[in-house]
Amino acid sequence: MHSTEGNLIAKQIDLLASYWTLATGSTPHSDREFSTTRFNDRVTCAARAGFTGFGIRYADLEYTLRTQSLEDTRRVLDDHGMRYAELEFLLDWWVTVDEKKAVCDSRKRFLFEAAAALGARHIKVGDFSSTPTPYPMPQLIESFAGLCAEAKDHGTAILFELMPFAHVHSLEAALELVSGANAPNGGLLFDLWHLVKLGIPHSDLARVPKRFLRGVELNDGTFNAPWSLVEDTLNHRRLCGEGEFDVKGFVKTILDLGYDGPWGVEVLNQEMRTWPADRLARRAFDTAHAQFPV
């Protein structure tokens, strides 16, 4: 049972179970990115915990569609009160030629079809390269604008997730990207873990126009780690309030900016991916909603 305080917060704040949080049995960045717990069961666990949104990764959706249709999948979300569906992840959307473009185009078609069928609020995009991009910012802007235009035809939005291991890895560059594209359905997604690792203080977010602040993800972690940055983000994030980050301060900053969308809870943790989905959903929900003022 949730406390009275928790129930009050749940009525005011929509929490979205980001894909990796409940991806029990999966292995990020491998050929087994799908969860070994059935999609329908994970949605049930998320709803029971109090989540009103659900994140879906393309690999897991492909796996799920082996045994049920997109219509069936939409029905599961609707029947469990999931007001928001999130899809991820699209890479190389700025590439114009070579095999990367072919892979991106195929995945893009799949995600757009799914977004239309599931009524997805948005699709997360970004990149994972730590090397400087050979593509100039004007081309990135043009590509992002084109991606948003295609997404609009499928009733969804495109959110660029700012990360430390990416071509666009500063707040200034991310703002230049989305403001240059100036798409009504394009914006930024701020994941607290990435912002901390980039060294971006909460106060710097005040420069972000509200219209570009389209998504938020909560989690916790440590400022320093003995392993690589990639290892840290994939396997050692912590539940909100159980690390060193100022989660409550981040929440207050985002609320002060006027954000009124769903709050993703994205905790990638190797140990927790061995937990039962119901335990994981309840712990993720309870620790996240505890960060909000009543």
Protein Blocks (a to p, Z undefined) as FASTA:
>chain_A
ZZfklmmmmmmpccdddfklmmghiaehiablbcfbdfklmmmmmmmnopabdcddfklm
mmmmmmbcfklmmmmmmmnopabdcddddehklbfgdjklmmmmmmmmmmmmmmmmnopa
bdcdddfbfbdcfbdfklmmmmmmmmmmmmmmnopacdddddfbbfblcfklmmmmmmmn
opakbccdddfklmmmnopafklmmmpcfklmmbdcdddddfbdcbdfklmmmmmccceh
iambdfklmmmmmmmnopabdcddddddfklmmpcfklmmmmmmmmmmmmpcZZ
